[in-house]
Amino acid sequence: MFRGIPSPSGRQQGMNLDEKIDDLPRGRAAGARRNAKGRRQSWTGCRPHIDAADGGIPSGCIPTSASLHDSRAAIPLATMTDGRVTWLHELMDSAHDAPEIRRHGEQSGHVPIIDVNPRRDKALKEIREMEPRARANVNIPDPKAIRY
């Protein structure tokens, strides 16, 4: 939340499925960014956000503008899929690490398994780098990593 304005994910909490989907940009979009290797990557058009079950079987899809961040489509897509499939875990990458997305999954009766995004927190980054080594030293597997 920034200056009292709810985030897009926070705003979606009180909406029904049709309102959540209508809130997403659907037209053609153009944009650019630097990828992980430092090269400029550009895009134009639309892209699908797909919810998949075990084995990669699609259970829901929402087409949006290419510039839409994955986290914005997470709650509408989970709501859509919830009416079609029964599942226990919501598996997502660090782009979906937001309190609203975690809360939505928990309120739906699911266990969110979302990779933590340390953002700019240097201390958290260091802890995340040290933890696997510490687990390996005492031979304790990480249950969340096994499920992920």
Phi and psi in degrees as a GROMACS rama.xvg file:
@    title "Ramachandran Plot"
@    xaxis  label "Phi"
@    yaxis  label "Psi"
@TYPE xy
-123.977  113.732  PHE-2
54.4956  42.1394  ARG-3
80.9895  0.00485017  GLY-4
-93.7767  123.046  ILE-5
-67.8127  147.828  PRO-6
-67.3599  161.119  SER-7
-56.2266  -39.7004  PRO-8
-66.8247  -37.1622  SER-9
-68.2192  -35.919  GLY-10
-67.0476  -31.0272  ARG-11
-71.9759  -17.0761  GLN-12
-57.4163  -37.2545  GLN-13
-95.4803  8.92761  GLY-14
-99.3039  156.142  MET-15
-84.2388  174.516  ASN-16
-58.6826  -45.2704  LEU-17
-61.6215  -40.8257  ASP-18
-66.3568  -39.2156  GLU-19
-62.2142  -43.5293  LYS-20
-69.4461  -40.7697  ILE-21
-64.59  -24.2202  ASP-22
-73.7733  -15.8005  ASP-23
-86.5491  140.694  LEU-24
-69.4119  133.815  PRO-25
-116.742  -12.3743  ARG-26
-80.3784  174.838  GLY-27
-64.8982  143.379  ARG-28
-139.529  156.156  ALA-29
-128.629  148.298  ALA-30
-169.074  174.399  GLY-31
-151.921  154.62  ALA-32
-158.85  170.562  ARG-33
-94.7532  129.806  ARG-34
-81.5392  -176.637  ASN-35
-61.962  -23.8809  ALA-36
-92.725  5.03637  LYS-37
84.2869  3.83393  GLY-38
-89.8753  146.089  ARG-39
-74.0767  129.274  ARG-40
-121.171  126.552  GLN-41
-122.089  159.239  SER-42
-149.377  160.99  TRP-43
-151.789  145.69  THR-44
111.53  -146.371  GLY-45
-123.622  168.927  CYS-46
-153.422  154.106  ARG-47
-90.8486  144.119  PRO-48
-107.22  117.603  HIS-49
-116.72  133.621  ILE-50
-100.552  127.189  ASP-51
-124.506  146.271  ALA-52
-91.9725  -178.002  ALA-53
-52.3974  140.429  ASP-54
82.9759  3.79034  GLY-55
77.0393  19.0892  GLY-56
-77.0286  119.157  ILE-57
-65.516  135.069  PRO-58
-121.341  -5.92997  SER-59
-169.521  150.907  GLY-60
-151.227  135.695  CYS-61
-130.539  115.066  ILE-62
-78.8651  135.522  PRO-63
-139.925  177.719  THR-64
-60.9169  148.319  SER-65
-64.2519  -23.7906  ALA-66
-84.2392  -4.86053  SER-67
-70.345  130.961  LEU-68
-70.3971  142.935  HIS-69
-54.159  -36.7227  ASP-70
-64.8353  -27.4995  SER-71
-67.7387  -28.8809  ARG-72
-92.6205  -5.60625  ALA-73
-62.6961  -49.6546  ALA-74
-68.8608  -46.7198  ILE-75
-61.1448  -38.6114  PRO-76
-67.3667  -41.5805  LEU-77
-65.1282  -37.9768  ALA-78
-64.5008  -42.4809  THR-79
-63.2464  -46.4795  MET-80
-69.0369  -31.5461  THR-81
-59.8527  -30.2789  ASP-82
-79.2962  -8.38  GLY-83
-113.548  -31.6523  ARG-84
-133.641  147.914  VAL-85
-103.293  125.936  THR-86
-144.731  166.28  TRP-87
-106.967  -38.3603  LEU-88
-117.357  146.295  HIS-89
-112.146  108.898  GLU-90
-98.9788  119.023  LEU-91
-141.339  156.916  MET-92
-85.8673  -178.217  ASP-93
-66.5234  -15.8498  SER-94
-65.08  -19.9762  ALA-95
-99.46  10.7029  HIS-96
-76.3018  88.6742  ASP-97
-143.948  141.397  ALA-98
-57.7035  -36.0899  PRO-99
-65.2704  -38.715  GLU-100
-70.5787  -41.963  ILE-101
-61.2474  -45.6735  ARG-102
-61.7919  -42.1518  ARG-103
-60.4482  -43.7833  HIS-104
-63.1047  -43.6986  GLY-105
-65.9452  -41.1047  GLU-106
-66.328  -24.6837  GLN-107
-83.6852  -2.43525  SER-108
86.9709  16.6551  GLY-109
-105.409  163.521  HIS-110
-104.029  110.039  VAL-111
-75.0238  127.3  PRO-112
-114.586  96.1703  ILE-113
-122.901  125.006  ILE-114
-61.6157  134.636  ASP-115
-72.1129  135.772  VAL-116
-104.286  107.935  ASN-117
-70.7649  -10.5017  PRO-118
49.0293  -119.214  ARG-119
-106.196  16.3401  ARG-120
-84.4524  99.7613  ASP-121
-63.2892  -38.4259  LYS-122
-63.0528  -42.6635  ALA-123
-65.5199  -38.598  LEU-124
-60.7697  -42.8576  LYS-125
-64.9047  -42.9115  GLU-126
-62.1705  -43.2393  ILE-127
-64.276  -31.6958  ARG-128
-75.9752  -33.9024  GLU-129
-80.634  -31.2584  MET-130
-58.194  -46.3552  GLU-131
-61.4427  -36.9936  PRO-132
-65.2418  -41.3511  ARG-133
-64.692  -42.1  ALA-134
-62.8012  -41.6111  ARG-135
-64.2272  -37.3146  ALA-136
-62.3519  -35.3704  ASN-137
-104.068  6.87166  VAL-138
58.3834  47.9567  ASN-139
-116.179  116.048  ILE-140
-73.6572  150.08  PRO-141
-88.0524  113.458  ASP-142
-60.643  -36.4497  PRO-143
-67.4376  -38.1822  LYS-144
-65.9754  -35.7242  ALA-145
-64.2893  -44.8781  ILE-146
-68.7924  -38.2432  ARG-147
